[in-house]
Amino acid sequence: MDDCLVIVTGPGGYEIGLADQFDSLRELNTSSEGNLSGEELFKSVREYLNELLITTTGDTQVLFIEDIVCPMSEKREFCEVFIKSLGCSSITFIPNALLCCISTSISDAMVLNVGAKYASCTPIIGLRIVDRSIMLSKRSERWLNNTFREKGSSKEAIIDLITDAGHPATYDDDDLPLGLLIRKVMLSLKIDTRRLISRNIILSGLMRDDDPFQTNLLQTLGLSSENLKSVNLWQAVLSNAEYLLNESVMGELRFTHDMFNEPLCEVPDWHELKYVKNFTNVGNFTI
């Protein structure tokens, strides 16, 4: 896709690239806390555009693959930078968990997004995010920040997520190992949907290509390799960019330059729009 920038957010940080160039992917520089203020964001994006000799115009579109817990304040900052400061035509906000399902042609799944800061567990039924059952574990971040442990790697911290000893009551709610976190999410769902969800576990983020990690995860859950799929969000964007930018498909999740100048227009929120029935011809099936 010409004139399309992509932003991917998640527990691993922020990445930016061009929708038609796999080797254009770069990390956006963040503060020590892993956050981006408006000024820092503009500076970081401008450095990226200058590096690749890219000039944004009124025809430039932006795909924003948002983390499932991305705050509205952060999305507003990105709108300020890309629409007001850089003059892009629009930003389309796609939840990363939904992209995982679209890219694998699966409508019912449990999407695990694993990073050094946290792991999120998002159930999706009929391409609708079950928001009441979304849960996070910050176990890996706490492992890294433990003052009684010598500095370890992000991979070691994430491997610790697979530790599955004891009863859920022995852990804090946001410190659960991954297996217990998934079970807790499953129990929060209606009985008739649990079987649908358990058939498809989609893994994204760090460790998505780590065979030992996936093997341990499947053993912990008592599932087979047929139940697990891994998704590289960047590759998923490259394969589905044209579809995601289709006005008739994702129009409700788009914020345009004209809307930016309307005082009553708000940045699209998937939570408010999750029941909009405009997801048709997704992948190889129709809803």
N, C-alpha and C positions, 0 to 999 in steps of 0.2 A: 504494500500500500504506500503510495507516494504521499508526502506531507502528513504523516501520522507519527506522533511521538507517543511512547508508551511509558507509563510510570507503574512500577510494581512495588507494593508495600507489603510488609509482613513482619513476623517476629525476628527476621534477619536484618531488617533495615529497609532502605529505599534503593531502587534501581531504576535507571532510565535508559531508553534505547529507541531505535527506529523500528517501526512495525515490519519493515521489509528487509532488515539487515541483522542477522543473528550476531555478527561480531561487533555490533555497535553498542552492546550492553555495557553499562558502567554503573558503579556504585555512586550514589550521591553522598558527598561529605556531610556528616552530621556533627552535632556537638558531642561532648563527652557523655551526655545523658542519652544520646541516640535520638535527639529531637531536632527539628528544623523550624526556626522562626521564619517569618516572611522574608526578612532581609537575607538570612543565611540561605534560604531556599533559592531566592533569585540569583544570588552569587554563584551557588553551586550549579544551577541549571545553565547560567550564562557561560560558565567555564566549560561545561560539557558541549554546548552549542558551538563555542569558539574552537574547541579541540577538533570537532568533526566538520567545521566550516559550514554549519547549518544556519540558515536564516528563516525565522518563523514569519508567516504571512497570515493574511486574513483567511486563507484556505487551509491552514494547518489545523488538524484535529488532534485531540489528545485522548488516549485510552488510559484511564486510571484504574488499575487493578487493585482494589482496596482490600486491606486486611479486614477480617470480619469484625474487629473491634476498633476500626479506624474512627477517631472522633470527628464530629462535624466541624469543629474548629479547624482541624488540620485540612479537611477538604476545602474549606473556605479559603485557607491560605494558598492552596494550589490554584484555586480559581483566580484569586487576586494576581498571582504571578503569571499564569499562562494566558488568561484572558485579558486582564487589564494591562499588565506590564509588557507582555510579549505579543499581544494582539492576536492570539489564536482564536479560531472560530468557535470551538466547542470543547467540552470535556465530557466524556461518557464514563460513568462510574460503574464498574463491574465488580461485585464481591468475588474474591479469589476462590472461595469454595464453590460458587456457582460456575465459574470458569472451568474448574476441575471436572465438574459433571458434564458441561457442554463439550469439552475436548475429548471426553471418553464415551460420549453418547450414552450416558447413564442418568436416569432421572431420580433414582432412589439410592442414597449412599451416605456413609459416614466419612466426612472429609477431615483428615488430620493434617494440620499445618504445623510443622515442627521447626523451631528455631532456637537460638541460644538464649533468647529472652523468655520465651514461653512456648507452650504447645497449646493449640486450640483444637477443639473437637466440635465439629458442626454437622448435625444431621440434616439431610435434605430429602424431602419427599415430594415427588412430582415436580421437581425443579423449584420447590418452595423451601426456603430456609426456615427450619423450625427454631425460631429465635429463643423461645422459652427454655430450650434444652441445650443451648450453646454453653460450653464450659471450658475453662482455661486451667492450666497448671504452670506455675512459675518455678517448678522444681529445679529445672536446669539453671536458671538465673541465680537462684539461691545457692546451688552447688558451686557455681563460679565465684560467688561473693562470700562464701564461707571463710571467715578469717582464720579458722583452725586448720585449713587445708592449703597446701602449697598451690600456687597458681596452676590451674589445669587448662586443657583445651576445651573449646566448645563441643567437640565431638565426644570427649569424655563426659561432659556434663549431660549431653543428650542421651548417651548410652545409659546413664544413671536413671533416665526416665523409664527404662524397661524393668528396673528393679520392682518386683511385685511381691513383697513380703508383708504379711500381716493383714489386718482388717482395715477397711476404709476409715473407721473411727480413730485409728492410730495416727492418721495424717490430718494436717490442716486441709481445708477445702480447696485451697489453691496450691497445694503441694503434693497432689496425688501422682503416683506413678501412672504411666500412660495406660496400662491395662485396666487399672481401677477407675481411671477417669472415663474410659470408654464404657465400662460396665455401668458406671453411674449415669452416664448420658442415656444408655440403652434403657435403664430402669425408669427414666423420666418420660419415656415415650409410651404411647399406647401399645398394648400387647399386639394388636394386629399389624403394627408397622415395624416392630422389632425385627421380624424375620426378613422383611424387605431390605431394611438398612444393613443388617449383618452380612448379607450376600456380597456387598460391595464396600470395601474399605479403600479409600483413595488417600495416598500419602503424598504430600508436597512439602517443599521447604528442604531443609538440611536432611541428610540421611536417606533421601528418596531413592538413591542408587546404591545404598550400602546393604549388601546381601546379608551379612551377619545380623544387622539391626532388624531387617525385615523378617528374617527367620525367627529371631527371638520374639518379635512382636506377634507373629502368627502363632507361635507356640504358647505365648501368654494368653492369647485370645481363644486358642483351640480351633483355629481356622486353617484352611489349606491355602496354597499359593494362588489358587483360582479366585480366591476372595479378595486379593490385594492387587491394586494397581497403583503405579507411581506416576506423578505428573510433574513435569518441568513447566512452571507457569510461563516462562518466557517462550518456550517452544509452543505452548498452547496458544499464546497470543499470536505468534507468527502464523499458525495454521488457521486461526479463526478471526483474524482482524477484520476482514471484509464483512463477515457475518455480524460481528459485534458492533460495527459502525452502521449497520443497516437501520435506517430510521424506523421502519415498521417493526423491527424486532426489539431494539433497545432504546427507542425514543424516549420512553418514560424516565430513563436513567441518564438523560443527557442534559447538560447545562450549557446554554449557548451565549454568545457575545451579546445578543439582544436581550436575553433574560437577565444578564448581569446588570444592565442599566435600568431594569425594572425594580423599584424599591420593595415590592411585595414578593418578588420571586426568591425562593429558597433553593439551596443546593439539594439535589435529589438524595433521598435517604431510602436505601433498600428496605429498611424496616417498615417504612410507611407504604411502600409500593410492592410488598412481597406477594400480594394477591392480585396484582395486575396481570391479566391473562393475555400476554402478548408474546410468549415464548413459543414460536411455531417453527416447525421444520428444523429442530435442533439436532445437529449431527445426522445420524441415520434413522431417526424416528420422528414422529409427529405427535405433538401433545394437543 
